[in-house]
């Protein structure tokens, strides 16, 4: 059965953070939708791309992917602004409490952290923002593109989301599905994944 996956779009999210994993997971046979947590006919991404969500965020989902967006400059739109607004973090946490695996790309990790999902959990984010993540995740894994802590998975900056999605494809659909997507994308996959269970073995 396809993995019911939703990718959460919000004002000024980073395009590749969302669309990289979207394309990978569609190729791997996942059931993927681009969704909005609040009613929106369209959403403007960080580089100005106008996106039309497929639908609203479902109450229950197998896998929820949270892209990043502008954080470092503390602007009025993007991930920083969404953390300050405070609407998305509890919505994300509720999906996790309902059984979803939650994955973030780049600064999307801060939306997970704001909802309490990284308390006592290892995580990573864009290298510019490692220091900001200290104290919000335990520990911050600074030398990994992908950190897998079971039901919480985080990826580093931007293109790391492609490797994260390929890892999710391998984990849930098998190596053949991940290899097929890798070949179609003509991507040189980084297969290194920091896994909590291995770190403590």
C-alpha positions in Angstrom: 0.0 0.0 0.0 1.4 3.4 -0.9 2.7 5.6 2.0 0.3 8.4 2.5 2.6 11.4 2.4 1.9 15.1 2.6 4.4 18.0 2.1 3.4 21.1 4.1 3.5 24.3 2.1 3.5 27.7 3.8 4.3 31.3 2.9 7.9 31.6 1.7 8.8 28.0 2.0 11.9 27.0 0.0 10.9 25.5 -3.4 13.5 22.8 -3.6 13.0 21.7 0.0 9.4 20.7 -1.0 9.7 19.8 -4.7 12.9 17.7 -4.4 11.3 15.3 -2.0 8.0 15.4 -3.9 9.6 14.3 -7.1 11.7 11.6 -5.5 8.8 10.1 -3.5 6.4 10.2 -6.5 9.0 8.3 -8.5 9.3 5.8 -5.7 5.6 5.0 -5.7 4.5 7.0 -2.6 1.0 8.7 -2.5 2.2 12.3 -2.2 0.3 15.6 -2.0 1.4 19.2 -1.5 -0.9 20.6 1.2 -1.6 23.7 3.2 -2.5 23.8 6.9 -4.9 26.8 6.3 -7.2 27.6 3.4 -5.1 29.0 0.5 -5.8 29.2 -3.2 -2.1 29.7 -3.8 1.2 30.0 -1.8 4.2 32.1 -2.8 7.5 30.4 -2.2 10.8 31.9 -1.2 12.0 32.5 -4.8 8.7 33.8 -6.0 7.2 30.5 -7.4 3.4 30.5 -7.1 2.2 27.1 -5.8 -1.3 25.8 -5.8 -1.8 23.2 -3.0 -3.5 19.9 -3.9 -5.7 20.2 -0.8 -5.6 20.9 2.9 -3.5 19.0 5.4 -5.1 15.7 6.4 -5.9 15.0 10.0 -4.0 11.7 9.7 -1.0 11.0 7.5 1.7 8.4 7.4 4.6 10.8 6.6 4.6 14.6 6.9 7.4 16.5 5.3 8.1 20.1 6.5 10.3 22.2 4.2 12.4 25.1 5.4 12.5 28.7 4.3 14.1 32.0 5.3 15.3 31.9 8.9 18.7 33.5 9.5 17.7 37.1 8.6 14.5 37.0 10.8 12.3 38.3 8.0 8.5 38.8 8.0 7.9 35.8 5.8 9.3 32.3 5.9 10.2 29.8 8.6 11.2 32.4 11.2 7.9 34.2 10.8 5.9 31.0 11.0 7.6 30.0 14.3 6.8 33.4 15.7 3.2 33.2 14.4 2.8 29.9 16.3 0.1 28.3 14.1 2.1 25.5 12.3 4.1 24.0 15.2 1.1 22.5 17.1 -0.5 21.4 13.9 2.7 19.5 13.0 2.9 18.1 16.5 -0.7 16.9 16.3 0.0 14.8 13.2 3.0 13.3 14.9 0.9 12.4 18.0 -1.6 10.8 15.6 1.1 8.4 14.4 2.8 10.3 11.5 6.5 10.1 10.9 7.6 13.8 10.6 10.5 14.8 8.4 12.0 18.2 7.9 14.3 19.7 5.4 16.8 22.6 6.2 15.2 25.1 8.6 12.0 23.2 8.7 13.6 21.7 11.8 12.7 24.8 13.7 9.0 24.3 13.1 9.4 20.8 14.6 11.4 22.2 17.5 8.8 24.9 18.2 6.2 22.1 18.5 8.4 20.2 21.0 9.2 17.4 18.6 13.0 17.8 18.9 13.1 17.8 22.7 15.8 15.3 23.6 16.0 14.2 19.9 19.0 14.4 17.6 18.5 16.6 14.5 20.2 18.7 11.9 19.4 21.7 9.8 21.2 24.2 7.4 24.8 24.7 8.5 24.2 28.5 8.9 21.7 27.7 11.7 23.4 24.9 13.7 24.0 27.3 16.6 20.4 28.4 16.7 19.3 24.7 16.9 21.5 24.1 19.9 19.3 23.6 22.9 16.3 22.9 20.7 17.6 19.5 19.6 19.8 17.2 21.7 22.3 16.8 20.1 22.6 18.8 16.9 24.3 16.5 14.4 26.6 18.9 12.5 28.3 16.4 10.1 25.2 14.6 8.7 23.0 15.3 5.6 20.3 13.1 7.1 19.5 12.3 10.7 17.1 9.4 11.3 15.7 9.1 14.8 12.9 6.7 13.9 9.7 8.8 13.7 11.6 12.1 13.4 13.9 12.6 10.5 15.7 15.8 9.6 17.9 16.9 6.7 20.5 19.6 6.2 20.3 22.4 3.8 18.2 22.4 0.6 19.6 19.5 -1.6 19.9 17.3 1.5 16.1 16.9 1.1 16.7 14.8 -2.0 18.9 12.4 -0.2 16.5 12.3 2.7 13.6 11.4 0.4 15.8 8.7 -1.2 16.5 7.3 2.2 12.8 7.4 3.0 12.1 5.6 -0.2 14.6 2.9 0.6 13.4 2.6 4.2 9.7 2.2 3.3 9.7 0.9 -0.3 13.0 -0.9 -0.6 16.4 -0.2 -2.2 15.1 -0.9 -5.7 12.6 1.9 -5.5 15.2 4.3 -4.2 17.7 3.2 -6.9 15.1 3.7 -9.6 14.4 7.2 -8.5 18.1 8.0 -8.1 18.7 6.8 -11.7 15.8 8.8 -13.1 17.0 12.0 -11.4 20.6 11.4 -12.5 21.5 12.2 -9.0 24.8 11.3 -7.2 23.2 10.1 -4.0 24.9 10.6 -0.6 24.0 7.4 1.2 25.3 8.5 4.6 22.6 8.6 7.2 23.1 9.2 10.9 20.9 6.8 12.7 20.2 7.0 16.4 20.0 3.3 16.9 23.5 2.9 15.4 25.0 5.8 17.3 24.0 4.1 20.6 24.7 0.5 19.6 
